[in-house]
Amino acid sequence: MKAKTIIFYVAIALLPTLCSCNSNGQANNNSDKQTTDSVVQQQPREAKLTFVGDFLFEAPFFAAVDNGYDKNSYFKLVKKYFEDDDLSVGNMEVVIGNDGMKVSGDNYNFCAPRYIGELVASLDMQVLSTANNHTFDRGLEGINSTLDFFDGTDIVTVGTYRSQQDRETPRIVEKNGIKFGFLAYTLSTNQIVPQQYRNLVGLYRNLEIRKVTDEYKTLVANEMSALRPQVDVLIVMMHWGTEFTFEPNSEQKEMAKFLNEHGADIVYGSHSHSVQPVEYIGNEHKTLVYYSLGNFASQDDDIARTPKGQETFDNAYQVGLLSQFKVSLTDNGVEFGDLTNHLIVNHLNYDMKKFALVPFEQYDEFYEKTHYRYNLGFNREFINGLYEVVNKELK
């Protein structure tokens, strides 16, 4: 991790007491300079955040680029959201390879060429989780090649590490005087991580039995308690839940409660490849929970793992959530406001030779009827219905 991407803090000496003085340097005691009148009320510190889901680049995208598709057009319609915010956060669900690693975008083994990393970096992202089930698809070399790439950018990665010392280095990003701290965990990895490398991946479950154990709860709690005093806002990124579902499962609910009790202000969720609800939880401490933001970038026209004869989740796979909101530090603590959810459509052209991310507000009849899955029920009515899923629990 580059030193420039992680902020360290040192104590600052107290400034001298200010006073109002006349031209002779004597204190000015004019009646209109009363102490009570000279106190300036401090304005709340505020930052605008953008959350998006999985960056999942697949074989059809690579094939189209090889055949002349302009990859730089892919993000053209969504860049505006990242240009007017302070902090953008997402999940990098593919390994970024090096020159010696073969590109792969199918069979649940993902290794993307370096131009994919450059494409993601062009969005002005600030933070990416690298903890997900594809983290170890190319073993330790894949972890390191991904970190090598992002070390050459201004993006902070969290969830995979080069060493225990690297893991213990806090991921803190400061925006507008607000210190945001990040932790990231995954439920599993497709390729089982050998025991000697387990500390290099943020895991919240035991890989052998695929369950949350007291050992892993203690690990998460300890890392949260170490980071919590150093930051104003604690964001925990969780790759969790059940694929191809619109509802959080019991483990997600239990872990969200656990994270709330240990001081998380925001929980960022991914993995289902479909959008899930957003809600506030907690009484004494409020936590904003995104159970899953779905896919932000994806290009698969038909998913083998979805139920046969059911097109619902093949269609839901094509839509992700882009959520923007404000975080404010006030006398009452962390507060949230102006939360706006946008559905972003992965447009796969009917011939699978062109791709585009299209905000639903711009998803007109042309986009609708030229989508590869239009005749399989993927239309504006279906997409619009996903707003109900997302906002179901939001109060």
Secondary structure, DSSP 8 states (H G I E B T S, - for coil): --GGGS--------------B-TTS-B---GGG-HHHH------EEEEEEEEEEE---HHHHHHHHTT--GGGTTTTTHHHHHS-SEEEEEE-SEE--TTS--EEETTEEEE-HHHHHHHHTT---EEE--STTTTTTHHHHHHHHHHHHHTSS-EEESB-SSHHHHHS-EEEEETTEEEEEEEEES--SS---GGGGGGB-BSSBTTTTB--HHHHHHHHHHHHHHGGG-SEEEEEEE-S-SS-SS--HHHHHHHHHHHHTT-SEEEEE-SSSB--EEEE-SSS-EEEES-BBEEE---SS-TTS-TT--HHHHHTTEEEEEEEEEEEETTEEEEEEEEEEEEEEEEBTTSS-EEEEEGGG--HHHHHHBTTGGGT-SHHHHHHHHHHHTSS--
